[in-house]
């Protein structure tokens, strides 16, 4: 059956796909540990922190309908944000300080669990007859922190620009005869992320989330062209909300080592350019599909290194912002010419 890629009206809200029942639909050991910790934490809050729970409920906005468990405070949204519409004002989120930690918020559980195990191993080996062996878990511990790093990025603010959705190396810039969501010819830009890249995904341009699709699959090497078809992936269809308006697609694709895709987006919400919406844990691939338009200039080539949220992948030559800037410059030139 042919899929319907028509754009919903602004007042419509598409249901979340049944397979996409979490912001990390592939699960995982650390995921299950964190869910268990969440259950214990909610029991403790309900039993001993009644005033806090009441205050959080009064500040909460939106609906918790669809959430798989009680939503007592913002931490309970970590893995089910896409299942409901509730949230808290930023100034009322007692855990907002975690955004200032230079580590991916979606990877804190892995850092704590793997870091704890490696830390214990380092101590035990350091006091053993072979203390030099402690260097191995020490290197692995350093890599865990390095992999889940979340460095600050300076996001370009000029109109008409599309920034990279991920860090990595441009592995593909290919024309597509027709993309059903864009309803026309397109260009696919593939970014390969090695285990040494920052793995956080960012929105290329200010846009509204139109549709999400999750595809369970294999875990081929992300450099293999077949991985784009056969691997586990999460497809995100978006509609820009600034001039020029256009549709585009971001695909998160798992790789040989990466087994966990994270996407915290909700259908219908608007995200800003450079907004952190998810990550892929360990080596992987991220794709950006754009309209093939003579006014859309691709600014990268195969082999280029890019940084998510900072590197410009494409620009619209005749964007409203460029026209405005040109008009201002012309007006200033005329004014300067008239005063000579």
C-alpha positions, 0 to 999 in steps of 0.5 A, a space after each residue: 500500500 502506498 504511504 500518504 505523505 500529505 502534510 497535515 493541517 496546522 491544527 492536526 496532530 498525527 498519532 505516534 507510530 506504534 513501534 515508536 513507543 519510547 525516545 530510545 525504541 531499541 531498548 538496551 541494558 542501560 535503558 532497562 537499568 534507568 527505567 528500573 531506577 525511575 520506578 524506584 524513584 517515583 515510589 520514593 517521591 510518592 511516599 516521602 516527597 508529597 509536597 514536591 510532587 504536588 508542586 510539580 503537578 501544579 506547574 506541569 503543562 500539557 497532558 500526561 495521557 499516553 505516558 507509560 508511567 506516572 509523570 511526577 517531574 521532568 526526569 520522568 519524561 526522559 524516555 517517554 517525552 514523545 508519548 505525551 504532551 506535558 512539560 514544565 516551564 524551563 525556569 521550573 525544571 529542577 534538573 535543567 542544570 544538567 544541560 550545562 554538563 558537557 556530556 550528552 543528557 541521553 548518555 548519562 546513564 551509560 556514563 554512570 553504569 559503565 564508568 562505575 564498573 570501570 572505576 571499580 576495575 581500576 581500583 581493584 587492579 591498581 592494588 593487585 600485583 599487576 597495577 599496570 593492567 589498570 591502565 586498560 580500564 582507565 583508557 576505556 573510562 576516558 573513552 566513555 567520557 569522550 564519546 558522550 561529550 557534548 561540546 558547545 556549538 556556535 549555531 549560524 543565525 543568518 537566514 536561508 542556511 541549513 546546518 549539519 545534523 551531525 558531526 562526521 565525514 560526508 560519505 555521500 552527496 547523491 541526487 534522487 529522482 523522486 522523494 515521496 515526502 518532498 514530492 519531487 527530486 531531491 539530494 541525499 547527504 550522508 554523514 558517517 559518524 565514527 566512534 570518535 565523533 560527537 554523536 548528538 543530532 541537531 535540527 538543520 533549520 527551524 522547522 515543524 515536525 510532520 512525521 516520525 517513522 521507526 524501522 527496526 533492522 540490522 546493524 551493518 557497517 555504516 559505510 556500507 551503502 546497504 546500511 541505509 536500507 537494511 539497518 535500524 533507523 528513525 526517519 523524521 519528516 520536517 517542514 521549515 517554518 521560515 522563508 523559503 518554506 520547504 520540506 526535508 528529511 533527517 534519518 538516524 541510522 544505526 551502525 555496526 557498533 551503534 545499537 541505540 537511536 535516541 529521538 525525543 521529538 514530538 509530532 507537531 512541535 517546532 524546533 529551532 536551528 541547531 536544537 539537540 533532538 537526539 543521538 546515536 550511541 556509537 558509530 553510525 550514519 545520519 542522512 539529510 534529504 533536501 529538495 533538488 532546487 537550483 536555488 538550494 546550493 549544496 556547500 559540502 562535498 564527499 570527504 568533507 568533515 562537518 560539525 553538527 549545528 555549526 557547519 553549513 551544508 546548504 544555503 538558499 540563494 534567494 532566501 527572504 533574509 538575503 533579499 532583505 539584507 540586499 535591500 538594506 545594503 542598497 539603501 545604505 549605498 544610496 544614502 551614502 551616495 546622496 551625502 557625498 
